[in-house]
Amino acid sequence: MTRVFLPGLELARLFHAEAVTPILNTALDGLPYSAALIGWGSEVQGFDTARSTDHAWGPRMQVFLSSDGFRAHADELRALLDRELPETFRGYPVRFPFPDDAPARHWVDVNDLQGFFTEHLGEDPAVGLSVSGWLTTPTQVLRELTGGAVFHDGLGLLDSYRNELTWYPDDVWRYILACQWMRLSQEEPFVGRCGEVGDDLGSAVVTGRQVRDLMKLCLLMNRVYPPYSKWLGTAFAKLPCAAALTPLLSGALAARSWQERERHLSPAYEIAAGMHNDLGLTEPLETKARYFHTRPFLVMDSYRFTDTLMATINDPQIRSLPPVGAIDQFVDSTDVTQFADRRKRYITGVEPATSQLDK
C-alpha cells in the first residue's frame, strides 16, 4: 500500500502531541522544558517532499532543558524515551539510522537550550549576537535556527532566542547588501570580455555566478536568509520578484553567446536596481544599464550601490570594514559553512581581523 506523504513539520507536531508529551509530563513532573523541530533537514524549511522520505526520515524533534535541568535529567530522560517511544508513528519508523550505516535510534534529541544555540552560533544567544557573530554565522544556519516550529516553550526562552535571530541588525544588513552588490560589480563586464576573446565557456561560468549572486541579492533585499545551493532556487521562487526575474535569469543561463547573455542580464540588473530604490535605504540611484567605460559591455556599475549603502551605515566600525561581507559571501565551502566545529576552526584563523568590531 502506498503511504500518503505527511510533511515533516506536521508529522513532528503530531508526534510531539501524541507520543512525546505524555512521556515528558510524567518524567519531568513539572520541570519546565521547550520542544521544537529546528536545525537541519528539508522539513524544517518546508521544502520536503515524498522524495525526502527515502533516507533519514521519520518523526523527530528536540526537547530543550535549562542548563541545570539538562545536567540533572538528560541521561535519564534519554533512556526513558528510548524505552517508551513506539516503534512506528503514522506509518513511519521512530528509530532510523543517519547516516545510513549508523545504528538506528530515535530522534527526540534532548539538549541544553543555551548550549544548543551557542554551539550553532559560536556565541551565547542570551546576550545577543555581536557584529562578528552575525558576520560569521552562515545564512543557512540562521535559517535552521529560525525555521521549523516551536511546539511548547515552557522555558520561555526558545521563542525569544529565535526572534532575536529573525533578521540582521540594520547596519549589518546594509553592510551585507553593500557587499553583495560589490560581488556583482566585480564580474559584470567579464560576461562580454570572456566571450569577446572566444572563451564562451568562461562567459557562461561568469553568467552563472552573476545569476546566483543576483538571486541571493534579491533574497537579502526581501529580508530572507539565502539557503544553501540545493534550496536556493526554491526559496528564490517564493519572492515577489521571481515572476519577472526568472525568465531573464533562465534565459541568461540558456544563452549561446555573450551578447544573448547580456540581453537577459541587463534587464535583470535593472529590476534589482529598482528593488534597491524601493527599499528606501539610500537616495535613489540610476537603474539603467550602461557601457563599461568605452568597452561594448553593458553593466550596472553595481559598486555605486555599494558605496551609497556603506555611506548610510551609522556604526563607524562596520562602515570601516572592507566590502567583503559575511562568511557566505567570501567562503564557498560547505565543510566550513555547514558544520559548526569546522566553522569554529576557520573563525579562529580570521578572528584577529574581526575582533576589533567587538571591543
PyMOL commands that set and color helices and strands:
alter all, ss='L'
color gray80, all
select helices_A, chain A and resi 8-28+42-45+50-54+67-84+113-121+125-127+131-135+139-146+158-164+170-187+190-196+200-221+229-237+242-254+258-279+303-311+316-319+327-330+334-337+340-358
alter helices_A, ss='H'
color red, helices_A
select strands_A, chain A and resi 34-37+61-65+88-89+92-93+95-96+105-106+108-112+149-153+290-291+298-299
alter strands_A, ss='S'
color yellow, strands_A
deselect
rebuild
show_as cartoon
